[in-house]
């Protein structure tokens, strides 16, 4: 008896509604309708970006049960020890577009590393020849020789770690702080998530074309 559709109580669980025009309330609260869900997670260390139900370390385990009936999945992958911004959605088409190599979606990572000098930083920016591909030019801003931020437009397996290894350094910690124009919400603790705002979703839609 707590649910109303267009002002009338509806108790029939099979009742059909027009999701775009119906006004629905539950326990007196108006419910909005969105076809897809978009979440921003601050990924903690020691979690994986897989969706396998048997994987006890999956980031999906951090979400409440209301999301388990939807086909939610992480939009891209971060290594088990990488932290920070990970989007989770059930919008397959937009996620596919954002992750497509054609799309050149920008991703920014804050890192700590074994010391990198100016010459090595310049090499990273210019593109690094790795065993299976050459990284595209990117932006590296070093705060000092062991800290900085890097913005890349690709997302190959272990890419940042492999790039640093190739110039004689090693990544020690890696945190994604921006993805496709969205920045990690500083109020999210590691392991916390929130829904994207309408403005953030609009930005993603604009950036996924
Ligand atoms: N590059 C890496 O090496 N690891 C990540 O998790 C993301 C980018």
py3Dmol code that shows the C-alpha trace and the ligand (Angstrom):
import py3Dmol

protein = """\
ATOM      1  CA  UNK A   1       0.000   0.000   0.000  1.00  0.00           C
ATOM      2  CA  UNK A   2       3.002   2.311   0.092  1.00  0.00           C
ATOM      3  CA  UNK A   3       3.279   2.720  -3.675  1.00  0.00           C
ATOM      4  CA  UNK A   4       1.230   5.125  -5.763  1.00  0.00           C
ATOM      5  CA  UNK A   5       1.131   5.628  -9.529  1.00  0.00           C
ATOM      6  CA  UNK A   6      -0.324   8.914 -10.728  1.00  0.00           C
ATOM      7  CA  UNK A   7      -1.826   9.458  -7.297  1.00  0.00           C
ATOM      8  CA  UNK A   8      -3.561   6.066  -6.921  1.00  0.00           C
ATOM      9  CA  UNK A   9      -2.315   3.240  -4.684  1.00  0.00           C
ATOM     10  CA  UNK A  10      -1.168   0.291  -6.792  1.00  0.00           C
ATOM     11  CA  UNK A  11      -0.795  -3.104  -5.121  1.00  0.00           C
ATOM     12  CA  UNK A  12      -0.656  -5.306  -8.210  1.00  0.00           C
ATOM     13  CA  UNK A  13       3.014  -6.300  -8.704  1.00  0.00           C
ATOM     14  CA  UNK A  14       2.435  -6.936 -12.418  1.00  0.00           C
ATOM     15  CA  UNK A  15       0.930  -3.464 -13.053  1.00  0.00           C
ATOM     16  CA  UNK A  16       2.464  -1.805 -16.125  1.00  0.00           C
ATOM     17  CA  UNK A  17       3.316   1.870 -16.223  1.00  0.00           C
ATOM     18  CA  UNK A  18       4.696   4.337 -18.745  1.00  0.00           C
ATOM     19  CA  UNK A  19       8.065   4.940 -17.120  1.00  0.00           C
ATOM     20  CA  UNK A  20       8.529   8.261 -18.902  1.00  0.00           C
ATOM     21  CA  UNK A  21       5.312   9.932 -17.862  1.00  0.00           C
ATOM     22  CA  UNK A  22       4.043   8.109 -14.749  1.00  0.00           C
ATOM     23  CA  UNK A  23       4.484   9.808 -11.432  1.00  0.00           C
ATOM     24  CA  UNK A  24       5.444   7.156  -8.907  1.00  0.00           C
ATOM     25  CA  UNK A  25       5.873   7.487  -5.151  1.00  0.00           C
ATOM     26  CA  UNK A  26       7.062   4.981  -2.557  1.00  0.00           C
ATOM     27  CA  UNK A  27       6.304   5.679   1.097  1.00  0.00           C
ATOM     28  CA  UNK A  28       5.453   9.241   0.094  1.00  0.00           C
ATOM     29  CA  UNK A  29       8.737   9.884  -1.760  1.00  0.00           C
ATOM     30  CA  UNK A  30       8.716  10.634  -5.496  1.00  0.00           C
ATOM     31  CA  UNK A  31      10.786   8.176  -7.515  1.00  0.00           C
ATOM     32  CA  UNK A  32      12.603   9.361 -10.615  1.00  0.00           C
ATOM     33  CA  UNK A  33      13.207   7.047 -13.553  1.00  0.00           C
ATOM     34  CA  UNK A  34      16.490   6.589 -15.366  1.00  0.00           C
ATOM     35  CA  UNK A  35      17.058   3.896 -17.922  1.00  0.00           C
ATOM     36  CA  UNK A  36      20.657   3.382 -16.876  1.00  0.00           C
ATOM     37  CA  UNK A  37      22.547   3.737 -13.645  1.00  0.00           C
ATOM     38  CA  UNK A  38      25.959   5.377 -13.384  1.00  0.00           C
ATOM     39  CA  UNK A  39      28.023   5.134 -10.201  1.00  0.00           C
ATOM     40  CA  UNK A  40      31.353   6.668  -9.256  1.00  0.00           C
ATOM     41  CA  UNK A  41      33.399   4.404  -6.988  1.00  0.00           C
ATOM     42  CA  UNK A  42      36.599   5.312  -5.180  1.00  0.00           C
ATOM     43  CA  UNK A  43      38.266   1.949  -5.711  1.00  0.00           C
ATOM     44  CA  UNK A  44      40.307   0.718  -2.758  1.00  0.00           C
ATOM     45  CA  UNK A  45      43.489  -1.324  -3.037  1.00  0.00           C
ATOM     46  CA  UNK A  46      43.201  -5.110  -3.146  1.00  0.00           C
ATOM     47  CA  UNK A  47      40.013  -5.112  -5.210  1.00  0.00           C
ATOM     48  CA  UNK A  48      39.554  -6.353  -8.761  1.00  0.00           C
ATOM     49  CA  UNK A  49      37.563  -4.797 -11.601  1.00  0.00           C
ATOM     50  CA  UNK A  50      35.885  -8.061 -12.612  1.00  0.00           C
ATOM     51  CA  UNK A  51      32.230  -9.035 -12.488  1.00  0.00           C
ATOM     52  CA  UNK A  52      32.685 -12.739 -11.756  1.00  0.00           C
ATOM     53  CA  UNK A  53      30.304 -13.604  -8.907  1.00  0.00           C
ATOM     54  CA  UNK A  54      32.861 -16.018  -7.397  1.00  0.00           C
ATOM     55  CA  UNK A  55      35.509 -13.277  -7.077  1.00  0.00           C
ATOM     56  CA  UNK A  56      35.401 -12.194  -3.435  1.00  0.00           C
ATOM     57  CA  UNK A  57      37.680  -9.221  -4.193  1.00  0.00           C
ATOM     58  CA  UNK A  58      35.487  -7.795  -6.962  1.00  0.00           C
ATOM     59  CA  UNK A  59      34.571  -4.107  -6.630  1.00  0.00           C
ATOM     60  CA  UNK A  60      30.994  -5.237  -7.302  1.00  0.00           C
ATOM     61  CA  UNK A  61      30.966  -6.603  -3.728  1.00  0.00           C
ATOM     62  CA  UNK A  62      31.152  -2.996  -2.490  1.00  0.00           C
ATOM     63  CA  UNK A  63      27.693  -2.194  -3.903  1.00  0.00           C
ATOM     64  CA  UNK A  64      24.422  -2.830  -2.069  1.00  0.00           C
ATOM     65  CA  UNK A  65      22.089  -5.647  -3.232  1.00  0.00           C
ATOM     66  CA  UNK A  66      19.770  -3.214  -5.093  1.00  0.00           C
ATOM     67  CA  UNK A  67      22.328  -3.220  -7.932  1.00  0.00           C
ATOM     68  CA  UNK A  68      22.813  -6.978  -8.170  1.00  0.00           C
ATOM     69  CA  UNK A  69      19.701  -7.543 -10.311  1.00  0.00           C
ATOM     70  CA  UNK A  70      21.001  -5.121 -12.941  1.00  0.00           C
ATOM     71  CA  UNK A  71      23.805  -6.002 -15.318  1.00  0.00           C
ATOM     72  CA  UNK A  72      26.215  -3.526 -13.775  1.00  0.00           C
ATOM     73  CA  UNK A  73      29.900  -3.696 -14.648  1.00  0.00           C
ATOM     74  CA  UNK A  74      33.010  -1.543 -14.209  1.00  0.00           C
ATOM     75  CA  UNK A  75      33.583   0.796 -17.147  1.00  0.00           C
ATOM     76  CA  UNK A  76      37.205  -0.178 -17.785  1.00  0.00           C
ATOM     77  CA  UNK A  77      39.717  -1.899 -15.572  1.00  0.00           C
ATOM     78  CA  UNK A  78      42.139  -0.843 -12.895  1.00  0.00           C
ATOM     79  CA  UNK A  79      44.840  -3.129 -11.519  1.00  0.00           C
ATOM     80  CA  UNK A  80      44.253  -4.786  -8.160  1.00  0.00           C
ATOM     81  CA  UNK A  81      46.611  -2.294  -6.454  1.00  0.00           C
ATOM     82  CA  UNK A  82      45.394   0.804  -8.348  1.00  0.00           C
ATOM     83  CA  UNK A  83      42.957   3.035  -6.458  1.00  0.00           C
ATOM     84  CA  UNK A  84      40.585   5.843  -7.378  1.00  0.00           C
ATOM     85  CA  UNK A  85      37.951   6.687  -9.908  1.00  0.00           C
ATOM     86  CA  UNK A  86      36.103   3.735 -11.398  1.00  0.00           C
ATOM     87  CA  UNK A  87      32.712   4.168 -13.048  1.00  0.00           C
ATOM     88  CA  UNK A  88      30.198   1.339 -12.749  1.00  0.00           C
ATOM     89  CA  UNK A  89      27.186   1.216 -15.032  1.00  0.00           C
ATOM     90  CA  UNK A  90      24.677  -0.917 -16.910  1.00  0.00           C
ATOM     91  CA  UNK A  91      24.868   1.360 -19.969  1.00  0.00           C
ATOM     92  CA  UNK A  92      26.787  -0.970 -22.274  1.00  0.00           C
ATOM     93  CA  UNK A  93      26.726   1.227 -25.358  1.00  0.00           C
ATOM     94  CA  UNK A  94      28.091   4.373 -23.714  1.00  0.00           C
ATOM     95  CA  UNK A  95      30.702   2.374 -21.787  1.00  0.00           C
ATOM     96  CA  UNK A  96      31.784   0.712 -25.012  1.00  0.00           C
ATOM     97  CA  UNK A  97      32.147   4.101 -26.712  1.00  0.00           C
ATOM     98  CA  UNK A  98      34.125   5.560 -23.824  1.00  0.00           C
ATOM     99  CA  UNK A  99      36.500   2.591 -23.771  1.00  0.00           C
ATOM    100  CA  UNK A 100      36.944   2.334 -27.522  1.00  0.00           C
ATOM    101  CA  UNK A 101      40.541   3.114 -28.557  1.00  0.00           C
ATOM    102  CA  UNK A 102      39.104   5.332 -31.300  1.00  0.00           C
ATOM    103  CA  UNK A 103      37.656   7.548 -28.665  1.00  0.00           C
ATOM    104  CA  UNK A 104      40.916   8.765 -26.978  1.00  0.00           C
ATOM    105  CA  UNK A 105      39.147   9.264 -23.677  1.00  0.00           C
ATOM    106  CA  UNK A 106      41.450  11.075 -21.207  1.00  0.00           C
ATOM    107  CA  UNK A 107      42.441   9.377 -17.963  1.00  0.00           C
ATOM    108  CA  UNK A 108      44.567  11.083 -15.327  1.00  0.00           C
ATOM    109  CA  UNK A 109      46.526   9.189 -12.686  1.00  0.00           C
ATOM    110  CA  UNK A 110      48.381  10.500  -9.640  1.00  0.00           C
ATOM    111  CA  UNK A 111      51.455   8.397  -8.961  1.00  0.00           C
ATOM    112  CA  UNK A 112      54.446   7.880  -6.761  1.00  0.00           C
ATOM    113  CA  UNK A 113      57.456   6.290  -8.396  1.00  0.00           C
ATOM    114  CA  UNK A 114      61.160   5.578  -8.171  1.00  0.00           C
ATOM    115  CA  UNK A 115      62.970   8.803  -9.142  1.00  0.00           C
ATOM    116  CA  UNK A 116      62.331  10.052 -12.682  1.00  0.00           C
ATOM    117  CA  UNK A 117      64.545  12.789 -14.140  1.00  0.00           C
ATOM    118  CA  UNK A 118      63.499  15.390 -16.710  1.00  0.00           C
ATOM    119  CA  UNK A 119      64.860  13.362 -19.591  1.00  0.00           C
ATOM    120  CA  UNK A 120      62.841  10.287 -18.580  1.00  0.00           C
ATOM    121  CA  UNK A 121      59.713  12.407 -18.079  1.00  0.00           C
ATOM    122  CA  UNK A 122      60.183  13.843 -21.579  1.00  0.00           C
ATOM    123  CA  UNK A 123      60.513  10.301 -22.958  1.00  0.00           C
ATOM    124  CA  UNK A 124      57.278   9.281 -21.242  1.00  0.00           C
ATOM    125  CA  UNK A 125      55.523  12.276 -22.787  1.00  0.00           C
ATOM    126  CA  UNK A 126      56.827  11.564 -26.270  1.00  0.00           C
ATOM    127  CA  UNK A 127      55.662   7.939 -26.383  1.00  0.00           C
ATOM    128  CA  UNK A 128      57.424   4.779 -25.279  1.00  0.00           C
ATOM    129  CA  UNK A 129      58.106   1.740 -27.377  1.00  0.00           C
ATOM    130  CA  UNK A 130      56.893  -1.305 -25.472  1.00  0.00           C
ATOM    131  CA  UNK A 131      57.020  -4.951 -26.562  1.00  0.00           C
ATOM    132  CA  UNK A 132      53.578  -4.920 -28.194  1.00  0.00           C
ATOM    133  CA  UNK A 133      52.806  -1.245 -28.870  1.00  0.00           C
ATOM    134  CA  UNK A 134      54.165   2.297 -28.695  1.00  0.00           C
ATOM    135  CA  UNK A 135      52.359   4.532 -26.241  1.00  0.00           C
ATOM    136  CA  UNK A 136      50.816   7.688 -27.639  1.00  0.00           C
ATOM    137  CA  UNK A 137      52.133  11.097 -26.591  1.00  0.00           C
ATOM    138  CA  UNK A 138      50.785  12.023 -23.163  1.00  0.00           C
ATOM    139  CA  UNK A 139      51.129  14.688 -20.458  1.00  0.00           C
ATOM    140  CA  UNK A 140      53.362  14.202 -17.428  1.00  0.00           C
ATOM    141  CA  UNK A 141      53.484  16.769 -14.613  1.00  0.00           C
ATOM    142  CA  UNK A 142      56.133  15.942 -12.034  1.00  0.00           C
ATOM    143  CA  UNK A 143      55.716  17.596  -8.620  1.00  0.00           C
ATOM    144  CA  UNK A 144      59.174  16.314  -7.699  1.00  0.00           C
ATOM    145  CA  UNK A 145      61.217  13.372  -8.970  1.00  0.00           C
ATOM    146  CA  UNK A 146      58.996  10.816  -7.170  1.00  0.00           C
ATOM    147  CA  UNK A 147      55.479  12.292  -7.464  1.00  0.00           C
ATOM    148  CA  UNK A 148      53.351  13.509 -10.295  1.00  0.00           C
ATOM    149  CA  UNK A 149      50.324  13.168 -12.538  1.00  0.00           C
ATOM    150  CA  UNK A 150      50.067  11.585 -15.958  1.00  0.00           C
ATOM    151  CA  UNK A 151      47.220  11.953 -18.463  1.00  0.00           C
ATOM    152  CA  UNK A 152      46.914   9.295 -21.151  1.00  0.00           C
ATOM    153  CA  UNK A 153      44.340   8.672 -23.837  1.00  0.00           C
ATOM    154  CA  UNK A 154      44.794   4.904 -23.993  1.00  0.00           C
ATOM    155  CA  UNK A 155      44.120   2.078 -21.575  1.00  0.00           C
ATOM    156  CA  UNK A 156      46.371  -0.858 -22.380  1.00  0.00           C
ATOM    157  CA  UNK A 157      47.088  -3.566 -19.818  1.00  0.00           C
ATOM    158  CA  UNK A 158      49.454  -2.258 -17.067  1.00  0.00           C
ATOM    159  CA  UNK A 159      50.184   0.648 -19.377  1.00  0.00           C
ATOM    160  CA  UNK A 160      51.452   3.251 -16.902  1.00  0.00           C
ATOM    161  CA  UNK A 161      53.499   0.725 -14.943  1.00  0.00           C
ATOM    162  CA  UNK A 162      55.074  -0.595 -18.134  1.00  0.00           C
ATOM    163  CA  UNK A 163      55.852   2.906 -19.417  1.00  0.00           C
ATOM    164  CA  UNK A 164      57.664   3.826 -16.195  1.00  0.00           C
ATOM    165  CA  UNK A 165      59.514   0.517 -16.137  1.00  0.00           C
ATOM    166  CA  UNK A 166      60.715   1.210 -19.674  1.00  0.00           C
ATOM    167  CA  UNK A 167      62.418   4.464 -18.594  1.00  0.00           C
ATOM    168  CA  UNK A 168      64.187   2.820 -15.642  1.00  0.00           C
ATOM    169  CA  UNK A 169      61.670   3.771 -12.952  1.00  0.00           C
ATOM    170  CA  UNK A 170      58.844   1.862 -11.256  1.00  0.00           C
ATOM    171  CA  UNK A 171      55.368   2.942 -10.251  1.00  0.00           C
ATOM    172  CA  UNK A 172      54.930   2.561  -6.489  1.00  0.00           C
ATOM    173  CA  UNK A 173      51.341   3.794  -6.133  1.00  0.00           C
ATOM    174  CA  UNK A 174      48.759   4.670  -8.753  1.00  0.00           C
ATOM    175  CA  UNK A 175      45.460   6.462  -8.239  1.00  0.00           C
ATOM    176  CA  UNK A 176      43.079   7.455 -11.033  1.00  0.00           C
ATOM    177  CA  UNK A 177      41.794  10.965 -10.383  1.00  0.00           C
ATOM    178  CA  UNK A 178      39.985  11.753 -13.647  1.00  0.00           C
ATOM    179  CA  UNK A 179      38.216   9.842 -16.404  1.00  0.00           C
ATOM    180  CA  UNK A 180      36.486  11.246 -19.507  1.00  0.00           C
ATOM    181  CA  UNK A 181      36.149  14.719 -18.003  1.00  0.00           C
ATOM    182  CA  UNK A 182      34.910  13.520 -14.592  1.00  0.00           C
ATOM    183  CA  UNK A 183      37.065  13.999 -11.506  1.00  0.00           C
ATOM    184  CA  UNK A 184      37.165  11.773  -8.455  1.00  0.00           C
ATOM    185  CA  UNK A 185      34.858  13.220  -5.790  1.00  0.00           C
ATOM    186  CA  UNK A 186      37.196  14.082  -2.877  1.00  0.00           C
ATOM    187  CA  UNK A 187      34.389  13.420  -0.388  1.00  0.00           C
ATOM    188  CA  UNK A 188      34.335   9.717  -1.323  1.00  0.00           C
ATOM    189  CA  UNK A 189      36.493   7.611   0.968  1.00  0.00           C
ATOM    190  CA  UNK A 190      38.136   4.539  -0.532  1.00  0.00           C
ATOM    191  CA  UNK A 191      35.433   1.921  -1.057  1.00  0.00           C
ATOM    192  CA  UNK A 192      32.646   4.526  -1.124  1.00  0.00           C
ATOM    193  CA  UNK A 193      30.475   5.220  -4.147  1.00  0.00           C
ATOM    194  CA  UNK A 194      27.720   7.575  -5.223  1.00  0.00           C
ATOM    195  CA  UNK A 195      25.426   7.993  -8.208  1.00  0.00           C
ATOM    196  CA  UNK A 196      26.703  10.373 -10.884  1.00  0.00           C
ATOM    197  CA  UNK A 197      24.862  13.684 -10.903  1.00  0.00           C
ATOM    198  CA  UNK A 198      22.741  14.623 -13.936  1.00  0.00           C
ATOM    199  CA  UNK A 199      25.470  17.129 -14.860  1.00  0.00           C
ATOM    200  CA  UNK A 200      28.168  14.440 -14.755  1.00  0.00           C
ATOM    201  CA  UNK A 201      26.071  12.074 -16.873  1.00  0.00           C
ATOM    202  CA  UNK A 202      25.471  14.892 -19.395  1.00  0.00           C
ATOM    203  CA  UNK A 203      29.240  15.462 -19.546  1.00  0.00           C
ATOM    204  CA  UNK A 204      29.880  11.759 -20.164  1.00  0.00           C
ATOM    205  CA  UNK A 205      27.277  11.681 -22.941  1.00  0.00           C
ATOM    206  CA  UNK A 206      28.911  14.736 -24.503  1.00  0.00           C
ATOM    207  CA  UNK A 207      32.368  13.159 -24.223  1.00  0.00           C
ATOM    208  CA  UNK A 208      31.442   9.753 -25.606  1.00  0.00           C
ATOM    209  CA  UNK A 209      30.651  10.724 -29.182  1.00  0.00           C
TER     210      UNK A 209
END
"""
ligand_1 = """\
8
LIG
N 47.990 1.677 -15.923
C 48.418 0.701 -15.097
O 49.577 0.281 -15.169
N 47.553 0.207 -14.197
C 46.285 0.644 -14.055
O 45.560 0.161 -13.183
C 45.856 1.668 -14.908
C 46.712 2.167 -15.842
"""
view = py3Dmol.view(width=600, height=400)
view.addModel(protein, "pdb")
view.setStyle({"model": 0}, {"cartoon": {"style": "trace"}})
view.addModel(ligand_1, "xyz")
view.setStyle({"model": 1}, {"stick": {}})
view.zoomTo()
view.show()
